[in-house]
């Protein structure tokens, strides 16, 4: 009987700590929303952004998209809208970053992988674009046309030769001038 009593006394602090931890962890997860639920307010703001974009007010659209992301950073549509606006403005690096944020939320979207890959190719980031091709090939089961399209764009960009430097008249530097005899 003494053995059982000493075992209970020895392990009861650990058992209490473990049960407290489990109760705390369980109560925290009860109040969380699933990741697939995006705040309705954020969705409404993204809709306002799209309406502003269609009306031609790109500055207001950017503001609405950014506000939508401040309300709920899981709003993938807001990232895609910002990426499209950045692409239209010629801000390729920024667009690539927004596409990356959208891919962090949904990594298996072939359309976004292609759009991001095309911009990477335009910027000369061929290795990064090749990673997108590999990812696309991993995702496709039968139709890999998106991967083939991106792969052919990479091949074509590799064929381009660098622009040759125009001939420039070189003027000798004073130290390279021949010494004149006096």
ChimeraX commands (.cxc) that place a marker at each C-alpha (Angstrom):
marker #1 position 0.00,0.00,0.00 radius 0.5
marker #1 position 2.88,2.32,0.70 radius 0.5
marker #1 position 4.19,1.85,-2.88 radius 0.5
marker #1 position 0.92,3.06,-4.41 radius 0.5
marker #1 position 0.80,6.06,-2.10 radius 0.5
marker #1 position 4.36,7.06,-2.97 radius 0.5
marker #1 position 3.67,6.65,-6.70 radius 0.5
marker #1 position 0.62,8.93,-6.45 radius 0.5
marker #1 position 2.61,11.51,-4.51 radius 0.5
marker #1 position 5.48,11.34,-6.99 radius 0.5
marker #1 position 3.42,11.75,-10.21 radius 0.5
marker #1 position 0.53,13.96,-9.08 radius 0.5
marker #1 position 2.30,17.31,-9.77 radius 0.5
marker #1 position 3.13,16.17,-13.32 radius 0.5
marker #1 position -0.43,14.90,-13.87 radius 0.5
marker #1 position -1.90,18.20,-12.66 radius 0.5
marker #1 position 0.41,20.22,-14.93 radius 0.5
marker #1 position -0.39,18.05,-17.94 radius 0.5
marker #1 position -4.15,18.24,-17.39 radius 0.5
marker #1 position -3.97,22.03,-16.98 radius 0.5
marker #1 position -2.06,22.30,-20.24 radius 0.5
marker #1 position -4.59,20.15,-22.10 radius 0.5
marker #1 position -7.53,22.19,-20.75 radius 0.5
marker #1 position -5.89,25.48,-21.73 radius 0.5
marker #1 position -5.06,24.27,-25.24 radius 0.5
marker #1 position -8.54,22.90,-25.80 radius 0.5
marker #1 position -10.25,26.12,-24.70 radius 0.5
marker #1 position -8.10,28.27,-27.01 radius 0.5
marker #1 position -8.98,26.26,-30.10 radius 0.5
marker #1 position -12.74,26.41,-29.42 radius 0.5
marker #1 position -12.93,30.17,-30.10 radius 0.5
marker #1 position -10.97,30.11,-33.38 radius 0.5
marker #1 position -12.58,30.32,-36.81 radius 0.5
marker #1 position -11.60,27.81,-39.45 radius 0.5
marker #1 position -9.08,29.12,-41.98 radius 0.5
marker #1 position -11.57,28.82,-44.82 radius 0.5
marker #1 position -13.86,31.45,-43.29 radius 0.5
marker #1 position -12.84,34.95,-44.29 radius 0.5
marker #1 position -14.27,37.90,-42.41 radius 0.5
marker #1 position -17.38,39.10,-44.32 radius 0.5
marker #1 position -16.29,42.70,-43.80 radius 0.5
marker #1 position -13.02,41.95,-45.59 radius 0.5
marker #1 position -14.92,40.33,-48.47 radius 0.5
marker #1 position -17.15,43.40,-48.76 radius 0.5
marker #1 position -14.09,45.66,-48.90 radius 0.5
marker #1 position -12.54,43.51,-51.61 radius 0.5
marker #1 position -15.79,43.89,-53.59 radius 0.5
marker #1 position -15.58,47.67,-53.18 radius 0.5
marker #1 position -12.00,47.51,-54.41 radius 0.5
marker #1 position -13.04,45.56,-57.49 radius 0.5
marker #1 position -15.81,48.09,-58.22 radius 0.5
marker #1 position -13.33,50.97,-57.88 radius 0.5
marker #1 position -10.91,49.16,-60.16 radius 0.5
marker #1 position -13.56,48.63,-62.84 radius 0.5
marker #1 position -14.48,52.33,-62.53 radius 0.5
marker #1 position -10.83,53.18,-63.24 radius 0.5
marker #1 position -9.99,54.48,-59.77 radius 0.5
marker #1 position -6.88,52.38,-59.13 radius 0.5
marker #1 position -5.77,54.39,-56.11 radius 0.5
marker #1 position -9.10,53.78,-54.33 radius 0.5
marker #1 position -8.93,50.11,-55.34 radius 0.5
marker #1 position -5.50,49.74,-53.73 radius 0.5
marker #1 position -6.81,51.41,-50.58 radius 0.5
marker #1 position -9.82,49.09,-50.38 radius 0.5
marker #1 position -7.70,45.98,-51.01 radius 0.5
marker #1 position -5.21,46.99,-48.32 radius 0.5
marker #1 position -8.01,47.69,-45.87 radius 0.5
marker #1 position -9.54,44.30,-46.66 radius 0.5
marker #1 position -6.20,42.68,-45.82 radius 0.5
marker #1 position -5.95,44.67,-42.59 radius 0.5
marker #1 position -9.34,43.26,-41.56 radius 0.5
marker #1 position -8.46,39.70,-42.61 radius 0.5
marker #1 position -4.98,38.84,-43.96 radius 0.5
marker #1 position -6.32,35.53,-45.32 radius 0.5
marker #1 position -8.31,37.31,-48.04 radius 0.5
marker #1 position -6.65,35.78,-51.09 radius 0.5
marker #1 position -8.78,37.79,-53.53 radius 0.5
marker #1 position -7.32,41.01,-52.11 radius 0.5
marker #1 position -3.76,39.78,-52.72 radius 0.5
marker #1 position -4.65,38.81,-56.28 radius 0.5
marker #1 position -6.28,42.18,-56.90 radius 0.5
marker #1 position -3.21,44.00,-55.59 radius 0.5
marker #1 position -0.98,41.78,-57.72 radius 0.5
marker #1 position -2.97,42.62,-60.86 radius 0.5
marker #1 position -2.84,46.35,-60.07 radius 0.5
marker #1 position 0.92,46.20,-59.44 radius 0.5
marker #1 position 1.39,44.29,-62.70 radius 0.5
marker #1 position -0.61,46.91,-64.60 radius 0.5
marker #1 position 1.55,49.64,-63.05 radius 0.5
marker #1 position 4.71,47.83,-64.18 radius 0.5
marker #1 position 5.74,46.93,-60.63 radius 0.5
marker #1 position 6.75,43.35,-61.37 radius 0.5
marker #1 position 8.59,42.69,-58.12 radius 0.5
marker #1 position 5.66,43.89,-56.05 radius 0.5
marker #1 position 3.24,41.81,-58.12 radius 0.5
marker #1 position 5.42,38.71,-57.63 radius 0.5
marker #1 position 5.35,39.32,-53.87 radius 0.5
marker #1 position 1.53,39.63,-53.84 radius 0.5
marker #1 position 1.24,36.43,-55.89 radius 0.5
marker #1 position 3.51,34.75,-53.32 radius 0.5
marker #1 position 1.17,35.88,-50.52 radius 0.5
marker #1 position -1.79,34.41,-52.42 radius 0.5
marker #1 position 0.15,31.17,-52.95 radius 0.5
marker #1 position 0.94,31.02,-49.23 radius 0.5
marker #1 position -2.81,30.78,-48.67 radius 0.5
marker #1 position -3.53,28.40,-51.58 radius 0.5
marker #1 position -0.26,26.87,-52.82 radius 0.5
marker #1 position -1.87,24.67,-55.50 radius 0.5
marker #1 position -3.40,27.35,-57.75 radius 0.5
marker #1 position -1.99,26.74,-61.25 radius 0.5
marker #1 position -3.25,30.07,-62.62 radius 0.5
marker #1 position -1.38,32.06,-59.98 radius 0.5
marker #1 position 1.73,29.90,-60.41 radius 0.5
marker #1 position 1.74,30.70,-64.14 radius 0.5
marker #1 position 1.11,34.43,-63.62 radius 0.5
marker #1 position 3.88,34.65,-61.05 radius 0.5
marker #1 position 6.20,32.58,-63.26 radius 0.5
marker #1 position 5.63,34.85,-66.27 radius 0.5
marker #1 position 6.61,37.90,-64.20 radius 0.5
marker #1 position 9.68,36.09,-62.88 radius 0.5
marker #1 position 10.75,35.35,-66.45 radius 0.5
marker #1 position 10.28,39.01,-67.42 radius 0.5
marker #1 position 12.49,40.01,-64.49 radius 0.5
marker #1 position 15.09,37.40,-65.45 radius 0.5
marker #1 position 14.53,35.18,-62.39 radius 0.5
marker #1 position 14.61,31.99,-64.43 radius 0.5
marker #1 position 15.53,29.67,-61.57 radius 0.5
marker #1 position 12.51,30.81,-59.56 radius 0.5
marker #1 position 10.29,30.38,-62.61 radius 0.5
marker #1 position 11.66,26.85,-63.06 radius 0.5
marker #1 position 10.54,26.08,-59.51 radius 0.5
marker #1 position 7.03,27.14,-60.50 radius 0.5
marker #1 position 7.21,24.81,-63.51 radius 0.5
marker #1 position 8.25,21.93,-61.26 radius 0.5
marker #1 position 5.40,22.70,-58.91 radius 0.5
marker #1 position 2.92,22.83,-61.80 radius 0.5
marker #1 position 4.15,19.47,-63.09 radius 0.5
marker #1 position 3.73,17.99,-59.65 radius 0.5
marker #1 position 0.14,19.29,-59.49 radius 0.5
marker #1 position -1.06,18.21,-62.91 radius 0.5
marker #1 position -2.26,14.69,-63.43 radius 0.5
marker #1 position -3.20,14.66,-67.10 radius 0.5
marker #1 position -3.12,18.16,-68.61 radius 0.5
marker #1 position 0.19,19.93,-68.01 radius 0.5
marker #1 position -0.38,22.68,-70.56 radius 0.5
marker #1 position 0.26,25.39,-67.95 radius 0.5
marker #1 position 3.64,23.86,-67.09 radius 0.5
marker #1 position 4.51,23.45,-70.76 radius 0.5
marker #1 position 3.55,27.07,-71.50 radius 0.5
marker #1 position 5.75,28.37,-68.69 radius 0.5
marker #1 position 8.58,26.03,-69.64 radius 0.5
marker #1 position 8.52,27.22,-73.25 radius 0.5
marker #1 position 8.60,30.85,-72.07 radius 0.5
marker #1 position 11.70,30.04,-70.00 radius 0.5
marker #1 position 13.32,28.37,-73.02 radius 0.5
marker #1 position 12.53,31.36,-75.25 radius 0.5
marker #1 position 13.90,33.82,-72.72 radius 0.5
marker #1 position 17.12,31.79,-72.55 radius 0.5
marker #1 position 17.50,32.05,-76.33 radius 0.5
marker #1 position 17.50,35.85,-76.27 radius 0.5
marker #1 position 20.94,37.24,-76.66 radius 0.5
marker #1 position 22.02,40.20,-74.57 radius 0.5
marker #1 position 21.87,43.51,-76.34 radius 0.5
marker #1 position 25.22,44.23,-77.91 radius 0.5
marker #1 position 26.91,47.33,-76.73 radius 0.5
marker #1 position 27.05,50.06,-79.34 radius 0.5
marker #1 position 30.46,50.98,-80.64 radius 0.5
marker #1 position 31.87,53.83,-78.65 radius 0.5
marker #1 position 34.74,55.97,-79.70 radius 0.5
marker #1 position 37.46,55.49,-77.13 radius 0.5
marker #1 position 39.54,58.51,-76.24 radius 0.5
marker #1 position 42.99,57.91,-74.83 radius 0.5
marker #1 position 43.64,58.90,-71.24 radius 0.5
marker #1 position 46.39,61.47,-70.66 radius 0.5
marker #1 position 48.66,58.85,-69.13 radius 0.5
marker #1 position 48.37,56.75,-72.31 radius 0.5
marker #1 position 49.37,59.56,-74.70 radius 0.5
marker #1 position 52.79,59.11,-76.31 radius 0.5
marker #1 position 55.54,61.33,-74.91 radius 0.5
marker #1 position 56.41,64.17,-77.28 radius 0.5
marker #1 position 60.11,64.94,-77.78 radius 0.5
marker #1 position 61.00,68.49,-76.91 radius 0.5
marker link #1:1,2 radius 0.2
marker link #1:2,3 radius 0.2
marker link #1:3,4 radius 0.2
marker link #1:4,5 radius 0.2
marker link #1:5,6 radius 0.2
marker link #1:6,7 radius 0.2
marker link #1:7,8 radius 0.2
marker link #1:8,9 radius 0.2
marker link #1:9,10 radius 0.2
marker link #1:10,11 radius 0.2
marker link #1:11,12 radius 0.2
marker link #1:12,13 radius 0.2
marker link #1:13,14 radius 0.2
marker link #1:14,15 radius 0.2
marker link #1:15,16 radius 0.2
marker link #1:16,17 radius 0.2
marker link #1:17,18 radius 0.2
marker link #1:18,19 radius 0.2
marker link #1:19,20 radius 0.2
marker link #1:20,21 radius 0.2
marker link #1:21,22 radius 0.2
marker link #1:22,23 radius 0.2
marker link #1:23,24 radius 0.2
marker link #1:24,25 radius 0.2
marker link #1:25,26 radius 0.2
marker link #1:26,27 radius 0.2
marker link #1:27,28 radius 0.2
marker link #1:28,29 radius 0.2
marker link #1:29,30 radius 0.2
marker link #1:30,31 radius 0.2
marker link #1:31,32 radius 0.2
marker link #1:32,33 radius 0.2
marker link #1:33,34 radius 0.2
marker link #1:34,35 radius 0.2
marker link #1:35,36 radius 0.2
marker link #1:36,37 radius 0.2
marker link #1:37,38 radius 0.2
marker link #1:38,39 radius 0.2
marker link #1:39,40 radius 0.2
marker link #1:40,41 radius 0.2
marker link #1:41,42 radius 0.2
marker link #1:42,43 radius 0.2
marker link #1:43,44 radius 0.2
marker link #1:44,45 radius 0.2
marker link #1:45,46 radius 0.2
marker link #1:46,47 radius 0.2
marker link #1:47,48 radius 0.2
marker link #1:48,49 radius 0.2
marker link #1:49,50 radius 0.2
marker link #1:50,51 radius 0.2
marker link #1:51,52 radius 0.2
marker link #1:52,53 radius 0.2
marker link #1:53,54 radius 0.2
marker link #1:54,55 radius 0.2
marker link #1:55,56 radius 0.2
marker link #1:56,57 radius 0.2
marker link #1:57,58 radius 0.2
marker link #1:58,59 radius 0.2
marker link #1:59,60 radius 0.2
marker link #1:60,61 radius 0.2
marker link #1:61,62 radius 0.2
marker link #1:62,63 radius 0.2
marker link #1:63,64 radius 0.2
marker link #1:64,65 radius 0.2
marker link #1:65,66 radius 0.2
marker link #1:66,67 radius 0.2
marker link #1:67,68 radius 0.2
marker link #1:68,69 radius 0.2
marker link #1:69,70 radius 0.2
marker link #1:70,71 radius 0.2
marker link #1:71,72 radius 0.2
marker link #1:72,73 radius 0.2
marker link #1:73,74 radius 0.2
marker link #1:74,75 radius 0.2
marker link #1:75,76 radius 0.2
marker link #1:76,77 radius 0.2
marker link #1:77,78 radius 0.2
marker link #1:78,79 radius 0.2
marker link #1:79,80 radius 0.2
marker link #1:80,81 radius 0.2
marker link #1:81,82 radius 0.2
marker link #1:82,83 radius 0.2
marker link #1:83,84 radius 0.2
marker link #1:84,85 radius 0.2
marker link #1:85,86 radius 0.2
marker link #1:86,87 radius 0.2
marker link #1:87,88 radius 0.2
marker link #1:88,89 radius 0.2
marker link #1:89,90 radius 0.2
marker link #1:90,91 radius 0.2
marker link #1:91,92 radius 0.2
marker link #1:92,93 radius 0.2
marker link #1:93,94 radius 0.2
marker link #1:94,95 radius 0.2
marker link #1:95,96 radius 0.2
marker link #1:96,97 radius 0.2
marker link #1:97,98 radius 0.2
marker link #1:98,99 radius 0.2
marker link #1:99,100 radius 0.2
marker link #1:100,101 radius 0.2
marker link #1:101,102 radius 0.2
marker link #1:102,103 radius 0.2
marker link #1:103,104 radius 0.2
marker link #1:104,105 radius 0.2
marker link #1:105,106 radius 0.2
marker link #1:106,107 radius 0.2
marker link #1:107,108 radius 0.2
marker link #1:108,109 radius 0.2
marker link #1:109,110 radius 0.2
marker link #1:110,111 radius 0.2
marker link #1:111,112 radius 0.2
marker link #1:112,113 radius 0.2
marker link #1:113,114 radius 0.2
marker link #1:114,115 radius 0.2
marker link #1:115,116 radius 0.2
marker link #1:116,117 radius 0.2
marker link #1:117,118 radius 0.2
marker link #1:118,119 radius 0.2
marker link #1:119,120 radius 0.2
marker link #1:120,121 radius 0.2
marker link #1:121,122 radius 0.2
marker link #1:122,123 radius 0.2
marker link #1:123,124 radius 0.2
marker link #1:124,125 radius 0.2
marker link #1:125,126 radius 0.2
marker link #1:126,127 radius 0.2
marker link #1:127,128 radius 0.2
marker link #1:128,129 radius 0.2
marker link #1:129,130 radius 0.2
marker link #1:130,131 radius 0.2
marker link #1:131,132 radius 0.2
marker link #1:132,133 radius 0.2
marker link #1:133,134 radius 0.2
marker link #1:134,135 radius 0.2
marker link #1:135,136 radius 0.2
marker link #1:136,137 radius 0.2
marker link #1:137,138 radius 0.2
marker link #1:138,139 radius 0.2
marker link #1:139,140 radius 0.2
marker link #1:140,141 radius 0.2
marker link #1:141,142 radius 0.2
marker link #1:142,143 radius 0.2
marker link #1:143,144 radius 0.2
marker link #1:144,145 radius 0.2
marker link #1:145,146 radius 0.2
marker link #1:146,147 radius 0.2
marker link #1:147,148 radius 0.2
marker link #1:148,149 radius 0.2
marker link #1:149,150 radius 0.2
marker link #1:150,151 radius 0.2
marker link #1:151,152 radius 0.2
marker link #1:152,153 radius 0.2
marker link #1:153,154 radius 0.2
marker link #1:154,155 radius 0.2
marker link #1:155,156 radius 0.2
marker link #1:156,157 radius 0.2
marker link #1:157,158 radius 0.2
marker link #1:158,159 radius 0.2
marker link #1:159,160 radius 0.2
marker link #1:160,161 radius 0.2
marker link #1:161,162 radius 0.2
marker link #1:162,163 radius 0.2
marker link #1:163,164 radius 0.2
marker link #1:164,165 radius 0.2
marker link #1:165,166 radius 0.2
marker link #1:166,167 radius 0.2
marker link #1:167,168 radius 0.2
marker link #1:168,169 radius 0.2
marker link #1:169,170 radius 0.2
marker link #1:170,171 radius 0.2
marker link #1:171,172 radius 0.2
marker link #1:172,173 radius 0.2
marker link #1:173,174 radius 0.2
marker link #1:174,175 radius 0.2
marker link #1:175,176 radius 0.2
marker link #1:176,177 radius 0.2
marker link #1:177,178 radius 0.2
marker link #1:178,179 radius 0.2
marker link #1:179,180 radius 0.2
marker link #1:180,181 radius 0.2
marker link #1:181,182 radius 0.2
view
